[in-house]
Amino acid sequence: MSDVILSRIAEALTWTGRYVERADATGRILDAYLHRMLEDPWRDEDVACRSLYAILGVDAGDEPVDMQQVLDQLAFDARSTGAIEGALGAARLNARSAREAVSSEMWECLNSTWHALADQRLAARRTGPYGYLELVRSRAALFFGLADSTMSRDDSWRFVVLGRSLERVDMTVRLLSVRVLDAAHAPDWPTLLSASGADEAYARVYGGFGDTPRVAEFLLLDRYFPRSALHALTTAEECLAALGRPRQDPARRPIGRMRTRLEYLDSQAITEQLPDLLRELQQSCMDSAEGVAERFFPYRGPVEWAQEGA
């Protein structure tokens, strides 16, 4: 294969991992908010919807917002890769362009999921979106499980995992940033745990469900929880090291620097450092993504996290 084709395959695999993770994370966030609203029917729907928009970087505008509008824009919009359906469609297209690198079972998982979304979308309008969101979460878990069980631990697998890891850090930072930096639309700590799929893992570590800033410590610093920032950064750095990138490489250096900072961060001081820490984490992921694009996808610029078609 030529270098250009290899670059295109590497890019397709990285973005396949990112898009599937984005769809999964967005589905978890929407599901957590919907359940909180059911449990507390007096909760202000407009405020909750604006919180969702803030997490995912969408301008809510000045008009009142309801949950159906949020679902149409963040779940069912096939034109935007910031929405579940658009992200899964983009993942499918990227996987199709790298068919020689992904296993048949991974491709079938994405393809069948994409074709099942239309029926689930219609059912969601009649009976609620829970079946739709459950399908997305279960198929994302199946996809990454198949990646782990059917791909050789070669560079193709590393690009998929690298994309997933960068996206996980980004989504964790987005959740915590709204809680810390945007008090008007801030979700409560239990909602953040649920949106991260971390409520049960947190309960096992701390012996109870959290309504405390200790949640931020868990989501950032727990080295064993796979969706924590530290675990995802460690995984991303391991992938880049295995791909032959030295410590001072522009793709690896920002990830390694932030991973080291989190490793030795004083947890007692995390609350006061949190705003600056979250900004640095997000910037480090952006810098690393640009470094990856410059090194491995030299024929074009990096694709930034964006709300296409919004």
C-alpha positions, -999 to +999 in steps of 0.1 A: +000+000+000+011+036-006+017+059+023-013+080+014-036+049+015-021+039+048-027+075+061-063+074+050-068+040+067-052+053+100-074+083+099-106+063+092-098+039+121-091+068+145-124+085+136-143+053+137-132+049+174-140+085+181-175+085+165-186+053+182-174+066+216-192+099+209-225+082+201-221+061+232-213+090+255-240+112+241-265+083+246-255+079+282-258+117+289-293+119+273-304+088+292-292+101+325-310+134+320-342+118+310-343+095+340-336+125+363-365+144+348-388+114+353-377+111+389-382+148+395-412+160+374-409+195+389-374+200+374-373+229+350-372+212+315-357+243+298-328+245+323-321+207+319-321+210+282-298+240+282-274+220+304-274+192+278-267+217+250-239+233+271-222+199+276-222+191+239-213+226+227-246+236+211-260+271+212-295+268+228-306+303+216-331+325+235-363+305+229-375+279+254-361+244+247-379+211+254-366+175+254-381+166+221-361+194+205-330+181+222-336+146+210-342+157+175-309+176+175-286+155+197-300+120+189-319+118+157-300+142+134-282+121+108-265+152+093-245+162+124-216+142+138-224+158+171-256+138+172-259+101+179-273+092+145-248+114+126-219+100+146-228+064+140-233+071+103-199+087+101-184+057+120-200+034+095-186+053+065-151+054+081-152+017+089-163+009+053-133+029+039-111+007+061-127-026+056-094-044+051-083-033+086-115-040+107-129-074+113-161-085+095-179-087+129-171-051+137-183-040+103-215-060+106-221-045+141-219-010+128-239-017+096-267-035+114-269-008+140-271+019+114-300+001+096-318-005+129-318+032+139-347+042+117-372+018+133-359+027+168-364+064+160-400+058+150-406+037+181-390+065+202-416+090+190-444+066+202-431+051+234-400+072+244-363+072+235-352+046+260-351+017+235-332+038+210-306+049+236-302+013+249-296+001+214-268+027+209-251+019+243-253-019+238-240-018+202-212+006+211-201-018+238-204-047+214-183-028+188-154-021+211-157-057+226-154-070+191-124-048+184-107-063+215-116-098+207-113-100+169-085-075+159-048-083+163-030-059+186-014-042+157-014-005+145-050-008+132-063-017+167-042+010+183-057+037+161-092+026+170-083+026+207-065+059+204-096+076+189-118+062+216-095+073+244-092+109+231-129+111+228-134+098+263-112+125+278-130+151+258-165+140+269-155+137+306-141+172+305-173+185+288-194+170+316-173+184+344-169+218+327-206+224+327-208+214+364-179+237+373-178+266+348-215+271+340-234+272+373-267+284+356-270+250+338-250+228+361-262+192+365-260+176+400-232+152+408-254+120+407-264+130+372-228+133+361-220+099+376-249+083+357-240+101+325-205+087+327-217+052+335-198+056+367-224+054+394-219+017+403-181+019+401-181+050+423-203+033+448-180+003+451-150+026+457-166+050+482-194+029+496-223+050+485-237+071+457-222+105+454-236+140+458-202+155+465-173+171+446-154+138+452-172+127+420-148+150+401-119+133+417-132+099+407-139+109+371-105+125+367-081+105+388-093+069+393-067+048+376-090+017+373-122+031+359-119+030+321-138+063+315-117+084+339-095+110+323-064+094+338-072+059+325-080+072+290-049+094+289-027+064+300-043+043+273-038+070+246-001+074+256+004+036+255-010+035+219+012+064+208+043+048+223+035+015+205+030+035+173+066+046+176+061+081+189+089+093+213+082+112+245+088+146+229+066+139+198+039+166+194+012+139+195+025+122+226+040+151+247+007+169+257-010+136+266+020+124+286+023+158+304-013+158+315-012+121+324+018+128+347+001+158+362-030+138+371-008+109+384+008+132+410-020+157+416-029+163+453-065+152+455-071+176+484-065+205+461-085+193+431-116+215+438-096+248+436-076+236+406-105+221+387-114+250+363-078+254+351-072+216+350-103+211+328-092+238+304-057+223+302-070+188+297-092+199+268-063+218+252-040+189+256-064+166+238-067+191+210-030+195+207-025+157+206-052+153+180-035+179+158-001+161+164-016+128+154-031+143+122+001+160+112+021+128+118-002+101+105-026+120+081-003+144+064-024+149+033-050+170+051-055+190+083-070+176+115-107+173+118-119+191+149-148+182+172-176+202+157-214+205+153-216+200+115-249+211+101-259+227+134 
